[in-house]
Amino acid sequence: MMRVSIITPSYNQAKYLEQTLQSVLNQNYAALEYFVMDGASQDGSLELIKKYQDQLTGWVSEKDGGQAAAINKGFARASGDVVAWLNSDDYYLPDAIAQAVRAFEEDPEVVLVYGNLLAVDERGETFNVLKYEQLTLEDLLCFQIIGQPAVFMRRSALAQTNGLDVSFHFLLDHLLWIQLAQRGKILHVDQTWAAARYHPEAKNRARAAEFGQEAFRILEIVQNDAALAPIYQKVKRRAQASAHRVNARYLLDGGLPAPALRAWAQAFLIHPSTALARMNLLASALLNWLGLGKLREKVLQDRKTLYKK
């Protein structure tokens, strides 16, 4: 049986943390180790962690350098054949770990597996099921997003990367997927493994306007990587347009419709089909800019069904 290591980075999310902890501990997978890396929370999270400490492999509560640093600290402790992290506002569905392990056992060349994902609100109510497709390294370079809570990695491949880049705060997971995809197969399994929670305090809403800039940073890294640069050149225009489209999407989420429109237009000028694949972005930005509230809300609901992060 493959050993699995799960890491939960935690900081002041006691409202959701217990469900996260229980979702891991109730997986009914024997060869499991579980670490909680808390960043000195002051909201009652520490009391929850202590409540379950006898079932944890290890935990700390201390100031750290942020999410990436906390997860890397967990990676350093992990001894499993398979590794994943689950943020303290997300949760696993039953048997997710066993199903992911089965995919690794069936194909030794697979270095990363990912399932589908529920999108839930702050009350835990599902408003969408995010069904992914089988992606390639080229797709990742063009910012086809994988829902992080439903991702599991082979630790031997993870060890060949630099882990999470602590200078990234938003697309840190996507950069790691690119590194892993250079080292073996990535595989989509058409099963729903986890739930990602969308709530007002989540950084993908609270700091949405900052997300897009990290897409451009990823392109810089890729262009300066001797192994990735030739692959990037094959999809350069699509990748550049996709970065602008990602920027447009998050600028819109950040309440900046005019900059979002400019970003979408830039994507269209670079690679029209990439921009046109998200016409709902253009419509939503226009309605937002014009202040057409009810129509805008309808488009926003449509947008939830299309975006996968």
C-alpha positions in Angstrom: 0.0 0.0 0.0 1.4 3.4 -1.0 1.9 5.8 1.9 0.2 9.2 1.5 1.2 12.5 3.2 -1.3 15.3 3.4 -0.4 18.9 4.6 -2.8 21.5 5.7 -1.5 25.1 5.9 -3.7 27.0 8.3 -4.1 30.6 9.3 -7.1 32.1 11.1 -9.7 30.0 9.4 -11.3 28.3 12.4 -14.7 28.7 10.8 -13.8 26.0 8.2 -10.8 24.2 9.7 -12.6 21.4 11.5 -14.4 20.2 8.4 -11.0 20.2 6.6 -9.4 18.1 9.4 -12.3 15.7 9.5 -12.3 15.2 5.8 -8.7 14.0 5.9 -8.9 12.0 9.1 -12.1 10.2 7.9 -10.7 9.0 4.6 -10.4 5.4 5.9 -7.0 5.0 4.3 -4.6 3.2 6.6 -1.2 4.4 5.3 -1.8 8.1 5.9 0.2 10.8 7.6 -1.2 14.2 8.2 0.6 17.4 9.1 -1.0 20.8 10.0 1.2 23.8 9.5 -0.5 26.7 11.3 0.9 30.2 11.1 0.2 31.3 14.7 -3.5 31.7 14.3 -5.4 33.7 16.9 -9.0 32.8 16.1 -9.4 29.5 17.9 -7.7 27.4 15.2 -5.1 26.2 17.7 -7.8 24.8 20.0 -9.2 22.8 17.1 -5.8 21.5 16.1 -5.2 20.4 19.7 -8.6 18.7 19.7 -7.4 16.4 16.9 -3.7 16.3 17.7 -3.7 12.6 18.7 -4.8 11.8 15.2 -2.2 14.0 13.5 1.3 12.9 12.5 2.6 16.3 13.4 1.6 20.0 13.8 3.1 23.4 14.5 1.7 26.8 15.3 4.2 29.4 14.6 4.8 32.5 12.5 5.9 31.6 9.0 6.5 33.2 5.6 3.0 32.6 4.3 1.1 29.8 2.5 4.0 28.5 0.3 6.5 28.5 3.1 4.1 26.6 5.4 3.4 24.0 2.7 7.1 23.6 1.9 7.7 23.0 5.6 5.1 20.2 5.4 6.7 18.8 2.3 10.0 18.6 4.1 8.4 16.4 6.8 6.5 14.2 4.4 7.6 10.6 3.9 4.7 9.3 1.8 4.9 8.0 -1.8 2.1 10.4 -2.6 1.9 14.0 -1.3 -0.9 16.6 -1.4 -1.9 19.7 0.4 -5.4 20.7 1.4 -6.0 24.3 2.4 -7.9 25.0 5.7 -11.1 26.1 4.0 -11.4 23.2 1.5 -12.2 19.6 2.1 -11.9 16.1 0.6 -14.8 13.9 -0.4 -15.0 10.3 0.9 -12.4 7.9 -0.7 -10.6 10.6 -2.5 -7.2 9.4 -1.3 -7.8 5.8 -2.2 -9.0 6.7 -5.7 -5.9 8.9 -6.3 -3.6 6.2 -5.1 -5.2 3.7 -7.4 -4.3 6.0 -10.4 -0.7 6.1 -9.3 -0.5 2.3 -8.8 -1.9 1.7 -12.3 0.7 3.8 -14.1 4.2 4.2 -12.6 4.9 7.0 -15.1 2.2 9.3 -13.7 3.6 12.1 -11.5 0.5 14.1 -10.9 -3.2 13.1 -10.8 -6.2 15.4 -10.5 -9.9 14.8 -10.2 -12.9 17.0 -10.5 -13.9 19.6 -7.9 -17.0 20.9 -6.2 -17.3 24.7 -5.9 -19.0 25.5 -2.6 -19.9 28.7 -0.8 -19.2 29.8 2.8 -22.1 27.6 4.0 -20.8 24.5 2.2 -23.6 24.6 -0.4 -22.5 23.5 -3.9 -23.0 26.0 -6.7 -21.0 24.2 -9.4 -19.2 21.0 -10.2 -15.9 21.7 -12.0 -15.2 18.9 -14.5 -11.7 19.1 -16.0 -10.2 17.6 -19.1 -7.0 15.8 -19.7 -4.3 18.5 -20.0 -0.8 18.6 -21.5 2.3 20.6 -20.5 1.4 23.0 -23.4 -2.0 23.5 -21.9 -0.5 24.4 -18.6 1.8 26.9 -20.3 -1.5 28.4 -21.7 -3.0 28.7 -18.2 -5.5 25.9 -18.4 -6.2 25.7 -14.6 -6.4 22.6 -12.4 -8.3 22.9 -9.2 -5.6 22.5 -6.5 -7.6 20.7 -3.8 -8.1 17.7 -6.2 -4.4 17.3 -7.0 -2.1 14.6 -5.7 1.6 14.3 -6.5 4.2 11.5 -6.6 6.8 12.6 -4.0 9.8 11.3 -6.0 8.8 13.7 -8.8 8.1 16.5 -6.3 11.6 16.1 -4.9 13.0 16.9 -8.4 11.4 20.4 -8.2 12.1 23.4 -6.1 8.8 23.0 -4.3 6.5 26.0 -4.1 8.1 29.4 -4.9 7.6 31.5 -1.8 7.5 34.7 -3.8 4.2 33.6 -5.4 1.0 34.0 -3.5 -1.7 33.2 -6.0 -0.6 31.0 -8.9 2.0 29.1 -6.8 0.2 25.8 -7.5 0.1 26.3 -11.2 3.8 27.0 -11.4 4.5 23.7 -9.5 2.2 21.8 -11.9 4.3 23.0 -14.8 7.5 21.8 -13.1 5.9 18.4 -12.4 4.6 18.0 -15.9 8.2 18.2 -17.2 9.0 15.1 -15.2 6.3 12.6 -16.2 2.6 12.2 -17.1 -0.1 14.2 -15.6 -3.5 12.4 -15.5 -7.1 13.4 -15.1 -9.4 11.0 -13.3 -13.0 11.6 -14.0 -14.1 11.4 -10.3 -14.9 14.2 -7.9 -12.4 14.3 -5.1 -12.6 17.6 -3.2 -14.5 20.8 -2.6 -13.0 24.3 -3.0 -14.7 26.9 -0.8 -15.4 30.4 -2.3 -16.0 32.9 0.5 -15.4 36.7 0.9 -12.2 36.2 2.9 -10.6 33.9 0.3 -7.7 35.5 -1.5 -9.1 34.6 -4.9 -11.8 37.1 -4.0 -10.2 39.5 -1.5 -7.1 40.1 -3.6 -8.4 39.1 -7.0 -6.8 42.0 -8.9 -3.3 40.8 -7.9 -3.7 37.3 -9.4 -3.1 38.2 -13.1 0.3 39.7 -12.5 1.6 36.3 -11.5 0.6 34.8 -14.8 3.0 37.2 -16.5 5.7 36.3 -14.0 5.2 32.6 -14.9 5.7 33.4 -18.6 9.0 35.1 -17.7 10.2 32.1 -15.8 9.2 29.8 -18.7 11.0 31.8 -21.3 14.2 31.7 -19.2 14.0 28.0 -18.7 16.2 26.1 -21.2 13.9 23.1 -21.2 10.6 24.9 -21.3 11.4 27.7 -23.7 11.2 25.6 -26.9 7.8 24.2 -25.8 6.7 27.7 -25.0 7.7 29.0 -28.5 5.2 26.5 -30.0 2.3 28.1 -28.2 3.7 31.6 -27.6 0.7 33.6 -28.8 -1.9 31.4 -27.2 0.1 31.5 -23.9 0.5 35.3 -24.0 -3.2 35.8 -24.8 -4.1 33.4 -22.0 -2.1 35.4 -19.5 -4.0 38.5 -20.4 -7.3 36.6 -20.2 -6.4 35.4 -16.7 -5.6 39.0 -15.8 -8.9 40.1 -17.2 -10.8 37.5 -15.2 -9.2 38.4 -11.9 -9.4 42.2 -12.5 -13.1 41.7 -13.0 -13.4 39.6 -9.8 -11.5 42.5 -8.1 -14.2 45.0 -9.1 -12.1 46.7 -11.9 -14.2 46.3 -15.1 -12.4 48.9 -17.2 -8.9 47.4 -16.7 -10.5 44.0 -17.3 -11.9 45.1 -20.6 -8.5 46.4 -21.6 -6.9 43.1 -20.6 -9.5 41.1 -22.6 -8.9 43.3 -25.6 -5.2 42.7 -25.4 -5.8 39.0 -25.4 -8.0 39.4 -28.5 -5.3 41.3 -30.3 -2.7 38.6 -29.6 -4.8 35.5 -30.2 -8.4 36.1 -31.0 -9.7 32.5 -30.5 -8.3 32.5 -27.0 -10.1 35.6 -26.0 -13.3 34.6 -27.8 -13.3 31.3 -25.9 -14.3 33.5 -22.9 -16.8 35.9 -24.4 -18.7 35.7 -21.1 -15.7 37.7 -19.6 -16.3 40.5 -22.1 -20.0 40.5 -21.5 -19.6 40.6 -17.7 -17.0 43.3 -17.8 -19.2 45.5 -20.1 -22.3 45.0 -17.9 -20.2 45.7 -14.8 -18.8 48.9 -16.3 -22.2 50.1 -17.4 -23.7 49.3 -14.0 -26.4 47.0 -15.2 -26.8 45.2 -11.9 -29.4 42.4 -12.6 -28.0 41.5 -16.0 -24.5 41.5 -14.5 -25.5 39.1 -11.8 -26.9 36.7 -14.4 -23.7 36.8 -16.3 -21.7 36.3 -13.1 -23.7 33.1 -12.4 -22.9 32.0 -16.0 -19.2 32.8 -15.4 -19.2 30.5 -12.3 -20.1 27.5 -14.6 -17.1 28.2 -16.9 -14.2 29.0 -14.7 -12.2 26.3 -13.1 -10.5 28.2 -10.3 
